[in-house]
Amino acid sequence: MRTVVELMCDDLERSEWLAQSQRQLGMVWENNDDDVFNELLAS
C-alpha cells in the first residue's frame, strides 16, 4: 500500500485562479443587459 500526499505550495497561483474566477463571475452576474429579463418578469 502506498499513500501520496501533495502539498499546495503555490498559494500565489491558487489566489490568482480564484481572483480570475471572481472577475469572470462578476462580468456574468453584473450584466446590465440582463435587467431586461427582470423588467419582463415584473410586468
PDB file of N, CA, C and O in Angstrom:
ATOM      1  N   MET A   1       0.849  -1.172   0.000  1.00  0.00           N
ATOM      2  CA  MET A   1       0.000   0.000   0.000  1.00  0.00           C
ATOM      3  C   MET A   1       0.893   1.233   0.000  1.00  0.00           C
ATOM      4  O   MET A   1       1.924   1.273   0.672  1.00  0.00           O
ATOM      5  N   ARG A   2       0.476   2.242  -0.770  1.00  0.00           N
ATOM      6  CA  ARG A   2       1.270   3.467  -0.875  1.00  0.00           C
ATOM      7  C   ARG A   2       0.342   4.675  -0.793  1.00  0.00           C
ATOM      8  O   ARG A   2      -0.693   4.714  -1.458  1.00  0.00           O
ATOM      9  N   THR A   3       0.707   5.649   0.014  1.00  0.00           N
ATOM     10  CA  THR A   3      -0.071   6.879   0.162  1.00  0.00           C
ATOM     11  C   THR A   3       0.775   8.059  -0.294  1.00  0.00           C
ATOM     12  O   THR A   3       1.934   8.197   0.097  1.00  0.00           O
ATOM     13  N   VAL A   4       0.183   8.902  -1.122  1.00  0.00           N
ATOM     14  CA  VAL A   4       0.889  10.078  -1.621  1.00  0.00           C
ATOM     15  C   VAL A   4       0.158  11.321  -1.134  1.00  0.00           C
ATOM     16  O   VAL A   4      -1.061  11.430  -1.266  1.00  0.00           O
ATOM     17  N   VAL A   5       0.910  12.248  -0.574  1.00  0.00           N
ATOM     18  CA  VAL A   5       0.340  13.499  -0.104  1.00  0.00           C
ATOM     19  C   VAL A   5       1.006  14.622  -0.864  1.00  0.00           C
ATOM     20  O   VAL A   5       2.230  14.754  -0.844  1.00  0.00           O
ATOM     21  N   GLU A   6       0.199  15.438  -1.539  1.00  0.00           N
ATOM     22  CA  GLU A   6       0.735  16.583  -2.268  1.00  0.00           C
ATOM     23  C   GLU A   6       0.368  17.853  -1.514  1.00  0.00           C
ATOM     24  O   GLU A   6      -0.797  18.089  -1.195  1.00  0.00           O
ATOM     25  N   LEU A   7       1.358  18.649  -1.242  1.00  0.00           N
ATOM     26  CA  LEU A   7       1.121  19.910  -0.556  1.00  0.00           C
ATOM     27  C   LEU A   7       0.922  21.016  -1.582  1.00  0.00           C
ATOM     28  O   LEU A   7       1.583  21.044  -2.620  1.00  0.00           O
ATOM     29  N   MET A   8       0.012  21.917  -1.282  1.00  0.00           N
ATOM     30  CA  MET A   8      -0.239  23.039  -2.184  1.00  0.00           C
ATOM     31  C   MET A   8       0.679  24.190  -1.778  1.00  0.00           C
ATOM     32  O   MET A   8       0.350  24.980  -0.893  1.00  0.00           O
ATOM     33  N   CYS A   9       1.807  24.270  -2.425  1.00  0.00           N
ATOM     34  CA  CYS A   9       2.795  25.291  -2.095  1.00  0.00           C
ATOM     35  C   CYS A   9       2.566  26.574  -2.887  1.00  0.00           C
ATOM     36  O   CYS A   9       3.015  27.645  -2.476  1.00  0.00           O
ATOM     37  N   ASP A  10       1.885  26.475  -3.998  1.00  0.00           N
ATOM     38  CA  ASP A  10       1.701  27.628  -4.872  1.00  0.00           C
ATOM     39  C   ASP A  10       0.470  28.425  -4.469  1.00  0.00           C
ATOM     40  O   ASP A  10      -0.474  28.537  -5.251  1.00  0.00           O
ATOM     41  N   ASP A  11       0.462  28.967  -3.289  1.00  0.00           N
ATOM     42  CA  ASP A  11      -0.683  29.754  -2.843  1.00  0.00           C
ATOM     43  C   ASP A  11      -0.898  30.972  -3.730  1.00  0.00           C
ATOM     44  O   ASP A  11      -2.039  31.392  -3.926  1.00  0.00           O
ATOM     45  N   LEU A  12       0.164  31.546  -4.265  1.00  0.00           N
ATOM     46  CA  LEU A  12       0.048  32.695  -5.152  1.00  0.00           C
ATOM     47  C   LEU A  12      -0.710  32.317  -6.425  1.00  0.00           C
ATOM     48  O   LEU A  12      -1.581  33.057  -6.882  1.00  0.00           O
ATOM     49  N   GLU A  13      -0.373  31.170  -6.984  1.00  0.00           N
ATOM     50  CA  GLU A  13      -1.074  30.705  -8.182  1.00  0.00           C
ATOM     51  C   GLU A  13      -2.545  30.422  -7.880  1.00  0.00           C
ATOM     52  O   GLU A  13      -3.427  30.782  -8.660  1.00  0.00           O
ATOM     53  N   ARG A  14      -2.794  29.788  -6.766  1.00  0.00           N
ATOM     54  CA  ARG A  14      -4.185  29.495  -6.365  1.00  0.00           C
ATOM     55  C   ARG A  14      -4.965  30.789  -6.173  1.00  0.00           C
ATOM     56  O   ARG A  14      -6.114  30.898  -6.601  1.00  0.00           O
ATOM     57  N   SER A  15      -4.346  31.754  -5.539  1.00  0.00           N
ATOM     58  CA  SER A  15      -5.001  33.045  -5.322  1.00  0.00           C
ATOM     59  C   SER A  15      -5.328  33.726  -6.643  1.00  0.00           C
ATOM     60  O   SER A  15      -6.388  34.336  -6.782  1.00  0.00           O
ATOM     61  N   GLU A  16      -4.431  33.628  -7.606  1.00  0.00           N
ATOM     62  CA  GLU A  16      -4.683  34.243  -8.918  1.00  0.00           C
ATOM     63  C   GLU A  16      -5.830  33.550  -9.632  1.00  0.00           C
ATOM     64  O   GLU A  16      -6.650  34.211 -10.267  1.00  0.00           O
ATOM     65  N   TRP A  17      -5.901  32.224  -9.538  1.00  0.00           N
ATOM     66  CA  TRP A  17      -7.012  31.488 -10.155  1.00  0.00           C
ATOM     67  C   TRP A  17      -8.342  31.897  -9.527  1.00  0.00           C
ATOM     68  O   TRP A  17      -9.331  32.100 -10.230  1.00  0.00           O
ATOM     69  N   LEU A  18      -8.358  32.016  -8.212  1.00  0.00           N
ATOM     70  CA  LEU A  18      -9.586  32.417  -7.530  1.00  0.00           C
ATOM     71  C   LEU A  18      -9.986  33.842  -7.902  1.00  0.00           C
ATOM     72  O   LEU A  18     -11.167  34.125  -8.102  1.00  0.00           O
ATOM     73  N   ALA A  19      -9.000  34.744  -7.995  1.00  0.00           N
ATOM     74  CA  ALA A  19      -9.283  36.124  -8.369  1.00  0.00           C
ATOM     75  C   ALA A  19      -9.820  36.192  -9.798  1.00  0.00           C
ATOM     76  O   ALA A  19     -10.765  36.932 -10.072  1.00  0.00           O
ATOM     77  N   GLN A  20      -9.226  35.432 -10.697  1.00  0.00           N
ATOM     78  CA  GLN A  20      -9.695  35.415 -12.092  1.00  0.00           C
ATOM     79  C   GLN A  20     -11.117  34.863 -12.166  1.00  0.00           C
ATOM     80  O   GLN A  20     -11.946  35.384 -12.912  1.00  0.00           O
ATOM     81  N   SER A  21     -11.400  33.824 -11.406  1.00  0.00           N
ATOM     82  CA  SER A  21     -12.753  33.268 -11.387  1.00  0.00           C
ATOM     83  C   SER A  21     -13.756  34.292 -10.880  1.00  0.00           C
ATOM     84  O   SER A  21     -14.854  34.417 -11.422  1.00  0.00           O
ATOM     85  N   GLN A  22     -13.379  35.018  -9.848  1.00  0.00           N
ATOM     86  CA  GLN A  22     -14.269  36.029  -9.298  1.00  0.00           C
ATOM     87  C   GLN A  22     -14.524  37.150 -10.319  1.00  0.00           C
ATOM     88  O   GLN A  22     -15.650  37.632 -10.443  1.00  0.00           O
ATOM     89  N   ARG A  23     -13.491  37.557 -11.037  1.00  0.00           N
ATOM     90  CA  ARG A  23     -13.672  38.597 -12.066  1.00  0.00           C
ATOM     91  C   ARG A  23     -14.618  38.113 -13.169  1.00  0.00           C
ATOM     92  O   ARG A  23     -15.491  38.858 -13.616  1.00  0.00           O
ATOM     93  N   GLN A  24     -14.440  36.871 -13.602  1.00  0.00           N
ATOM     94  CA  GLN A  24     -15.289  36.330 -14.670  1.00  0.00           C
ATOM     95  C   GLN A  24     -16.739  36.204 -14.215  1.00  0.00           C
ATOM     96  O   GLN A  24     -17.654  36.542 -14.965  1.00  0.00           O
ATOM     97  N   LEU A  25     -16.954  35.723 -13.001  1.00  0.00           N
ATOM     98  CA  LEU A  25     -18.322  35.623 -12.482  1.00  0.00           C
ATOM     99  C   LEU A  25     -18.950  37.003 -12.324  1.00  0.00           C
ATOM    100  O   LEU A  25     -20.143  37.176 -12.570  1.00  0.00           O
ATOM    101  N   GLY A  26     -18.160  37.974 -11.921  1.00  0.00           N
ATOM    102  CA  GLY A  26     -18.656  39.337 -11.785  1.00  0.00           C
ATOM    103  C   GLY A  26     -19.135  39.885 -13.122  1.00  0.00           C
ATOM    104  O   GLY A  26     -20.142  40.591 -13.176  1.00  0.00           O
ATOM    105  N   MET A  27     -18.430  39.569 -14.191  1.00  0.00           N
ATOM    106  CA  MET A  27     -18.841  40.043 -15.514  1.00  0.00           C
ATOM    107  C   MET A  27     -20.161  39.402 -15.936  1.00  0.00           C
ATOM    108  O   MET A  27     -20.970  40.030 -16.620  1.00  0.00           O
ATOM    109  N   VAL A  28     -20.377  38.160 -15.532  1.00  0.00           N
ATOM    110  CA  VAL A  28     -21.617  37.472 -15.887  1.00  0.00           C
ATOM    111  C   VAL A  28     -22.782  37.981 -15.048  1.00  0.00           C
ATOM    112  O   VAL A  28     -23.842  38.293 -15.589  1.00  0.00           O
ATOM    113  N   TRP A  29     -22.600  38.069 -13.741  1.00  0.00           N
ATOM    114  CA  TRP A  29     -23.686  38.427 -12.834  1.00  0.00           C
ATOM    115  C   TRP A  29     -24.031  39.905 -12.881  1.00  0.00           C
ATOM    116  O   TRP A  29     -25.189  40.270 -12.673  1.00  0.00           O
ATOM    117  N   GLU A  30     -23.059  40.763 -13.149  1.00  0.00           N
ATOM    118  CA  GLU A  30     -23.299  42.199 -13.146  1.00  0.00           C
ATOM    119  C   GLU A  30     -23.464  42.718 -14.575  1.00  0.00           C
ATOM    120  O   GLU A  30     -22.849  43.708 -14.970  1.00  0.00           O
ATOM    121  N   ASN A  31     -24.286  42.044 -15.316  1.00  0.00           N
ATOM    122  CA  ASN A  31     -24.513  42.354 -16.717  1.00  0.00           C
ATOM    123  C   ASN A  31     -25.808  43.156 -16.841  1.00  0.00           C
ATOM    124  O   ASN A  31     -26.891  42.630 -16.583  1.00  0.00           O
ATOM    125  N   ASN A  32     -25.702  44.419 -17.233  1.00  0.00           N
ATOM    126  CA  ASN A  32     -26.878  45.283 -17.336  1.00  0.00           C
ATOM    127  C   ASN A  32     -27.880  44.794 -18.381  1.00  0.00           C
ATOM    128  O   ASN A  32     -29.067  45.105 -18.289  1.00  0.00           O
ATOM    129  N   ASP A  33     -27.421  44.045 -19.356  1.00  0.00           N
ATOM    130  CA  ASP A  33     -28.333  43.529 -20.381  1.00  0.00           C
ATOM    131  C   ASP A  33     -29.367  42.578 -19.784  1.00  0.00           C
ATOM    132  O   ASP A  33     -30.454  42.424 -20.340  1.00  0.00           O
ATOM    133  N   ASP A  34     -29.052  41.954 -18.687  1.00  0.00           N
ATOM    134  CA  ASP A  34     -29.995  41.035 -18.049  1.00  0.00           C
ATOM    135  C   ASP A  34     -31.131  41.753 -17.337  1.00  0.00           C
ATOM    136  O   ASP A  34     -32.117  41.112 -16.974  1.00  0.00           O
ATOM    137  N   ASP A  35     -31.029  43.054 -17.126  1.00  0.00           N
ATOM    138  CA  ASP A  35     -32.100  43.808 -16.479  1.00  0.00           C
ATOM    139  C   ASP A  35     -33.390  43.751 -17.286  1.00  0.00           C
ATOM    140  O   ASP A  35     -34.476  43.914 -16.728  1.00  0.00           O
ATOM    141  N   VAL A  36     -33.285  43.526 -18.574  1.00  0.00           N
ATOM    142  CA  VAL A  36     -34.463  43.406 -19.435  1.00  0.00           C
ATOM    143  C   VAL A  36     -35.340  42.243 -18.953  1.00  0.00           C
ATOM    144  O   VAL A  36     -36.565  42.360 -18.930  1.00  0.00           O
ATOM    145  N   PHE A  37     -34.731  41.149 -18.579  1.00  0.00           N
ATOM    146  CA  PHE A  37     -35.481  39.990 -18.121  1.00  0.00           C
ATOM    147  C   PHE A  37     -36.200  40.281 -16.812  1.00  0.00           C
ATOM    148  O   PHE A  37     -37.330  39.837 -16.605  1.00  0.00           O
ATOM    149  N   ASN A  38     -35.540  41.029 -15.924  1.00  0.00           N
ATOM    150  CA  ASN A  38     -36.184  41.408 -14.653  1.00  0.00           C
ATOM    151  C   ASN A  38     -37.397  42.295 -14.910  1.00  0.00           C
ATOM    152  O   ASN A  38     -38.413  42.167 -14.227  1.00  0.00           O
ATOM    153  N   GLU A  39     -37.301  43.184 -15.879  1.00  0.00           N
ATOM    154  CA  GLU A  39     -38.437  44.052 -16.216  1.00  0.00           C
ATOM    155  C   GLU A  39     -39.592  43.243 -16.789  1.00  0.00           C
ATOM    156  O   GLU A  39     -40.755  43.527 -16.501  1.00  0.00           O
ATOM    157  N   LEU A  40     -39.275  42.238 -17.599  1.00  0.00           N
ATOM    158  CA  LEU A  40     -40.313  41.382 -18.173  1.00  0.00           C
ATOM    159  C   LEU A  40     -41.001  40.569 -17.073  1.00  0.00           C
ATOM    160  O   LEU A  40     -42.218  40.384 -17.105  1.00  0.00           O
ATOM    161  N   LEU A  41     -40.237  40.092 -16.118  1.00  0.00           N
ATOM    162  CA  LEU A  41     -40.837  39.311 -15.031  1.00  0.00           C
ATOM    163  C   LEU A  41     -41.721  40.174 -14.133  1.00  0.00           C
ATOM    164  O   LEU A  41     -42.709  39.690 -13.582  1.00  0.00           O
ATOM    165  N   ALA A  42     -41.369  41.446 -13.987  1.00  0.00           N
ATOM    166  CA  ALA A  42     -42.131  42.346 -13.121  1.00  0.00           C
ATOM    167  C   ALA A  42     -43.458  42.764 -13.757  1.00  0.00           C
ATOM    168  O   ALA A  42     -44.389  43.153 -13.053  1.00  0.00           O
ATOM    169  N   SER A  43     -43.545  42.685 -15.082  1.00  0.00           N
ATOM    170  CA  SER A  43     -44.795  43.149 -15.741  1.00  0.00           C
ATOM    171  C   SER A  43     -45.809  42.061 -15.926  1.00  0.00           C
ATOM    172  O   SER A  43     -46.890  42.309 -16.460  1.00  0.00           O
TER     173      SER A  43
END
